[in-house]
């Protein structure tokens, strides 16, 4: 690779009206250099990264040399080191951008979850680039770019414009992975990249509506909300029909009626449809709130009273983990504290995705214990899930776990929420498609088009053996036949594996 081929990221587009206004004022004092001064000093955070939006967030694409958040400092440096090694290797390379709200705001994934996901993607990058690690060849090499869409992915538009400029150009961008949470802005970013025919691989995006009939271009390694709801329904029906029960086992729903959150909407619809399909008896107590409106704590106070008054045996919760935390706090109030089993989906990890001190975490633990609420939920992956599916030497988990310990230098407990595993499998699956597009000699031209073509070939007869299980896609790009792990989320933040559940 020549010096001219060294990886550089195109600059994000500035907010033109603000830059122009300041440029006019500065130019009056400094002459023709005023425009350049504002463009380079006042708005540029780093090469490829600029301030965007009302929060002046640093939004854009970096090779790891710019750190979007202090929590990502170590993993950004590791990704940068690997990208620099690729640049010096002299081998052909292509780029994959990992898109996330890397400057998270209220309602986004917590910083630790984002970090773990990037750690998993980095391990997949190393596995793809070093044939001794994965045996998947080494040409073309993979550079991993970090793409920040801003809090709530609100700045998706300038970021997508930047990614489109990188498509099949000097930066060799052939795909985008990640995408954060299922929300309207995520859908808008996906639709724009779909229109640009840039292939995508979702890591933890679960809302069913992301993929509509007749559309292609977005694949994901995560089980959809309808699959998670169906797996929960089958589990609850087995409990409901257990012989020897002296009274009926009553199941009800507590739903978020938010119109902005596609996760909550599709989870409720998926659960309702699955309950009808599998014959689960659901008692509708009319328990609902809206995360779009204020006074959520007040709403959950009233809902907790109703739960303790009606005493359902299980409550299927269709909201976010951050809202579940508020419900637990409400249930801990004196006069409530009735034993309640809550069953929900993968966003329950958000119960602990809040910045807090050790003292605050311990205080919440005591509150939870007083509440007498038991939380069980589906997770997208868990280390104990695949001992039967991948028997003996066929299980890729031990190698992944060893790499996590050695390269990331963190404990196995970090793997229990599945975020690192899903980040790994998203990039690994893209890498397999990229390599297939390059051919056996690894010299074929790899483009967004060839990557799309090869992703279409990952079907039932040719799965990718990911750490989360075999990955195979249906015609929409959703995973087929992926079981899930049912875990119990403990007040101390640990995840106790219960069983494998199937949609």
N, C-alpha and C positions, 0 to 999 in steps of 0.2 A: 504494500500500500504506500503510495507516494505521500509527500507532505500535503499535497493538494486534497488528498482524500481524508484527511483527519476530520473527525466528527465535529461539526459546528452546528448549532441550532439556530434556525432563522428567528429573527426578532419578532416578538408579538406586536401586533398593531396597537399603537397608542390611541388614547381617546382624542380624536382629532380636534374636536371643538375646543377642548381645554388647552391642548398643546398650542393650537393656533393663537388663542387669545393671549396666552403668556408670551408666546414668541413675538407677537406684535409689540407688547410692552417692553420686553427685554431688548428687542432689536433696535428700538429707539435710542437706547443708551449704549448698546454695544455694536451696533451696525449689523452686518450680515451674519455675524456669529450668534445672534440671539436665539434663532430657531434651533441651531445645533445644541446650544447650551441647555435649553429646556429638554430637548429630546433625549440627550445623553445623561443629564445629571438629575433632573427633577422627576423623571418618570421611569427611567430604566432601573429595575432592581438588579438585573444581571443580563448577560447575553441570553436572549430568548425569553426573558421574564420581565413584565412591566406591571405597573400599578393599574388596577382596573376596579371599577365599581365604586359605590358609595363608601366602602370601607378601605379603599385604596389598597386592596390585597395585591400581593405579588402573584400574578397569574401568568402561566405560560409553560414552556417546556425546557427542561434542563437535563444534562447528562449526569447529574449528581453533584456538579460543582457548586450549585446554589442549593441551600438548605431552606426549605419552605417553613419548617417548624423545628424547634430544638429537639423534640422527641424523635425526629427523623435524622438527626445528625450522623449517628453511627452507620445506619443502613445506607444513607446517601453516599457516605464516603466509600463504603464497600462496593456499591454499584459503580461509582466513579472509577475506582481502581480497576474493576473488571472491564469497563468500557475503554479505559486507556490501554489496558493490555490488548484488547481486541484491535484497537487502532494501530498498535505497534506490531501486531502479529504478521502483517503482510497477507493475511487471508481475506477472501471476500467476506463482506458483512452486510447485514440488513438491520434495520431498527424496528423495535416494537415500543410503542408508548404505553405507559401504564397510567391511566386516567383515574384520578380520585380527587375529592375535596381535601387537598393536603394542608389547607389552612382552615380546619373545620370550625364550624359555628354550632349554635344550638340546634339540636336535632340531627346532626351528622354523627357518623361513627366516631367513637372516641379515638384519641391519638394512639393508644396502645393497640387497638384493633387495626388501625391503618398501618402502624409499624409492623405488626406481625404479618399482615398481608404482603407488604413489600419485602419482608424477609423471605417469605415463601417464594415470591417471584424471583428474587435474587438467587436462591438456591437452584431454581429451575434454569436460570440463565447459566450458572456454573455447570450444571449437569449437561446442558445442551452444548456448551462450548468445549468441554473436556471429555473426550470419549472414554477416558478411564473411569469417569463418574457414572455415566449413563449408557454407554455403548450405542449412542444414537448418532454417531458421526460427529463431524466438527466443521462442516462447510455447507452453507455460509455460517459464519459466526453471528452471534446475536448481541446487539447492543440494546440496553434497556434504558429508556428515557422516562423521566418522571414528569407527568403532565398535571398541573394543578388547575382545577375548574372552579376554585373558590368555595367559600362557605355555601352549603346547600347547592353546590354546582351552579350557582346563580350566574357565574361568568363563563358558562359553557360556550357562548357564541364566539367571543374573540379567540378562545382556545381552539375551538373546532376550525375556525378560519386559519389559524396557524398550522394545525395538523394537516389540513388540506393542501397547504403550500408545500408541505414536506412529502406528500404522496409521490412515490416512485421518482423522486428527484435525487439531488445530490446527497440527501440524508437517508435515502433508501428506506423510507418508512413504508412498511408493508402491512401493518396491522396495529390495532389498539386493543388493550386489555383493561380489566378492572371495572370501573364505572360506579363504584360505591353503592349507595342505597337506591331502592326503587322509589323514585319520586318523579314529579312532572318534569323537572329540569333534566333529570337523567334521560327520560324518554325523548326530550327535545334534542339532546346531544346525540343520542343513538339514531334518531331519524335523520339528522343532518349528515352524520357520517355514513349512514346507509345510502343516502342520496348521492354522496360522493363516491360510493362503491369502495369504501375502505372497510375491510373485514374487521369484525370485533369479536372479542371473547369476554363475556361477563364472568366475574369470579363469584360474587355473592348477590347479584341482582336476581330476585326471585319472583317479582310480580309477573303474572301470566300475560298481561296486556302488552308487555314489551315486544313480544313476537305475535304478529297478527297473521291470519290465514293469507297465504299467497306471498308473504314477504320472505326475503332471505337477507343474509349479511350479518346477522347478529346470532352468535352461538353462545352458549353458557355451560359451565360445568356444574352449576348449582341446581338442585332440584327446585322446581317451581313451587309457588305457594299452593297451587291446587294439589300437587303431590304431597307437600307437607301436611296440608289439611286432611287429605285422604288417609295418610298414614296415621294421623292422630285419631281420626274417626274409627279406623279399624282397631286401634288399641283400645279406645273407649268402649267400642261395641263388645270386645272380648271381655272387658271388665263388667259391663252391664249384663252380659249373658252368663256370667260365671255361676255355676250351680251352687245351691245352698244359701243364696242371698236371701235374707229374711224380709227385706223391703226393696222396692224399686230403686235402682241407681239412677238418680236424676242428673242430667247434663243440661247446662244452659250456656248461652253465649254472652259475652260482654264485649260490645263492638265499638270501634272508633268510627264515627260517621264523617270523618274528615274527607273533603273532596279533593284535597291536594296530594294526599299520600296514596299512591297506587298500591303500596304494600298492604296497607290495612284494608283497602277496598277489595282487593283480589283474595286476601286471606279469608275474609268473611264469606264472600261468594263461593270460594272453594270449599269451605267447611260446610256450608248449607247444602251445596250440591252433593258432596260426598256423603253427608248424613242421609240424604234421601236415597242415594244410590245403594248404600250399604246397610240400610235399615237401622240406623242409630236413632233412638228416640230422644228428641231434644225438646226440653220445656222452655218456651220463650217467655222470659220474665221481663222483657223490654229493657234490659240493662244496656245503656248506651251513653256515650259522651262524644265531644268533638275536640280533637287536638288543635283545630284551627282557632278555637275561641279561648278567651281568658278564663280564669278561675277554675282550672282543671282540678286543683286540690279540693275546692268546694264540691265539685261534681263527684269526685271519688269519695268524699266523706258521705254524701247521700247514698251513693251506690254501695258502699261498705255496710251501711245500715240495712239496706235491702237484702244484701247477700246473707247477712247474719239472721235476718228475719225469715227469709225463705229457705235457707239452708240447702242449696243444691250440693250434690256430692262432688261435682266437677264443673269448673267454669272454663270454657274455651275463650281465651283472650285474643282478640284480633288487632290489638294495638301494638305500639312500639315498646321496647324495653324501658325507655325512660318514663313512659306513662305507667307501666307495670310497677315501677318503683314507687310512684305516688300512691297507687292503689295499696301496696303493701304497707306504706306508712299510715294510710287511713285505717286499714284493718287492725293496726296495733293500738288504736285508741281504746281507752277504758270503756267497757260496756260492749265492745265487739269481740275481737280475739277469738272468733269461732273457727274451728278447724276447717280449712278450705283448700281444696286441690285446684290449682290453676294449671291448665295445659295450654301451650302456645307454640309459636314457631321460632325460627332461628334468631329473630331480632331481640329475643329475651336477653341476649348477651349485653344489650344496652342498659340493663339494670345497673351495671357497674361502669358504664362508659361515661362517667362524669368526673371532672377534675376535683379531687378532694384530698385532704390530708389523711394520714394514717388514723388520727383521732376521729375524724369524721367517718371514715370507713368502719371503724370499730363501733361507733355510735349507731350507725345504720344496721350493723349486724345485730346489735341488741334489739333494735326496733323490730327487725324482721323476726327474730326468735319470739318476741312477744306476740306478733301478729298471728302466729300459728298457721301461716300460709305455706303450703308446699307448692313449689313451681317445678313442673316437668315440661320439657320442650324438645322439639326436634332440632338437631344441629346438622349442618351441612356435611360435616365430617368429624370423626372422633378417632383417636388412636386405637381404641379397643374394638372398633367396628368391623375390621376386615380379617380377623383371624380365621374365620371359616371361608370367606370368599376367596382369599388368597392363601391357601394352605401352604405350609412349609416354606420352601425357598421362593415361591412365587410372589410373596408379599413384599411390595416395595417400601413398606413403612420402616423397617429396620434401617435401611440405607438412608432414608430421609431423616429419620431421628438422629442417626449418627452425624449426618452433615449439619443438622440444626445445632447439635451440641458443640461440634467442633468449630463451625464457621460463625454462628450467631452467638455462641457462648451463653445460652440461656437454658433454663430447666425445661423438662418435658411438660410441666404444667402449662407452659405457654401454648402448647399444641391443642389443649382440650377444647377450646372454643371453635376450632376448625379454620380460623382465619388464615393462618400460615399455610395450611394444607390446600385451601382453595386458591390462594394466590399462586402457589406452586403449580397446581394442576391447570390453571388458566394459561399460564405462560408455556408450560410444557406442551399442552395440546396445540397451541399456536406453533411452537417450535417443530413439532412433528409434521404439521402441514407445510411449514416453510421448507423443511428438509425434503419432503416428498416432492415439492415443486422444483427443487434443485436437481433431482434425479440421482441415480446411484453414484455418479462421479462427483456430485456436488458442485457442478460447474454451470448448470442450467440457470438462465436468468430468473430470479425470484422477484415477483411483483405483487401488487395487491390482487391482481387478477389470478395469478397462479396460486396464491395463498387461499383465495376464496374457492377455487376449483378443488384444491386438495382437502379443504375442510368439508366439502360436500361428500367426500369419500369416506369420512369417519362415521361408519354406520355399524349396524349389528355385527357384520362379519369382520369388521376391522376396527376394534376399539383401541383407544389409547389407555394403557394401564397406569392410571393415575393413583396417587396415594389415597384419594377419596373413593376409589373404586374404578372399575372399567368405565371409560367415557365413550359413549356412542350417542349419536344425535338422530332425532326424527327430522322430517322434512322442514320443520320450522327452525330447527337449530336448538331445540330443547333436549336435555339429556333423557335417555330412555332407560328404564329399569334400574334406576339408582335407589337402593334402599337408604334409609336414614338412621341415625342413632337417636334414641330417646334417652335424654339425660335428666338428672335431677339437679337443678341449680341450687347450690347450698348458700346459706347466708354469708359464709366466708369467701364466696366468689369462686369456689371450686365446682367442677362438673362431674357428678357421679354417674357413670355409665349404667343404664338400666337394661336396655335391649336394643336389637335391631328391629326397626319397624318398616313396613313396606307400603307403598301407595295403594 
